């Protein structure tokens, strides 16, 4: 039970980061969806947490927003990988 709740919290942060990146860039879901080659509706599902973001889409989003995958996943607060 605890692990399920922890997983939900971690996933929520991921979805909030994706939404925040889009809103900070003043972009629509449709524009981002086209940029990463997915339908707007699918992108909306990712932002709302209704669907898990596949690894290839996660990488495409990181490239599009010029941030690290770790940032989107909530593993760091640094937008760029500084290694």
N, C-alpha and C positions, 0 to 999 in steps of 0.2 A: 504494500500500500504506500509506504513512504517513498519507494523508488518511483512509483507511478506518479505521485504528486511532484517529486523532484523533476522528473522528465517533463511534465507539463509546464513547470516554471521555466525550465531551460528553453523549451520550444517556444513559449510565449515571448521570451526575450528575443529569440531569433526572428520571429514574425514582426515584432515591434521594430527591430533594427531595419528590416527590409522596408517596412512602411516609412520609417523615419528617413531613410536614405532617399526614397522616392519623393517624399514631400519636401525635404530640404533642397532637392534639385528642381523643385517645382515642375514635376513631370506627372503625366497621367499613367494609370495602370496600362492603358492601351499602348502608349509610347514605349514603356519599359518592356511590355510583352513582345512587341514587334522587334525591339532591339535584341532580345534574347531568344527570339524565335518560338514563342509560345502564345496561345490565345490570351486575351485580356481576362477572360473568365478564370482560366487556370491560374494566372498571376494573382487574381483576387482571392482564390482559394488558398494560395500560399500565404498571402498577407494576413488572412483571417485565421490561419492555423487549421483550416479544414482539410488540408492535404500537406503531406511532407514534401519538402523541396528535394528533388533528386540531385545527386552530386553534380551532374553535368550542368544543371540549371544553376546550382549554387556557385559553381566556378564562373559561369557566364555572367551572373549578377555581380560577383566580385570584380570581374574584369570591367564590366560596364560602369560600375560605380567607382572604380579605381580604389578599392579597399581590399583588405585581405579576407580570405574565407574565414579565418579565425575571428575576425571582427564580426562578421555576420553571425557566426555561431555563438558569439558571446564569450569566447575564450580569452579575449583581450579587449581593452578599451582603446587601443591604438588602431586607427583606421588602416594604417599601412604596416606591412611586415618590416621591422627595423633590423633584421638580422643581416 
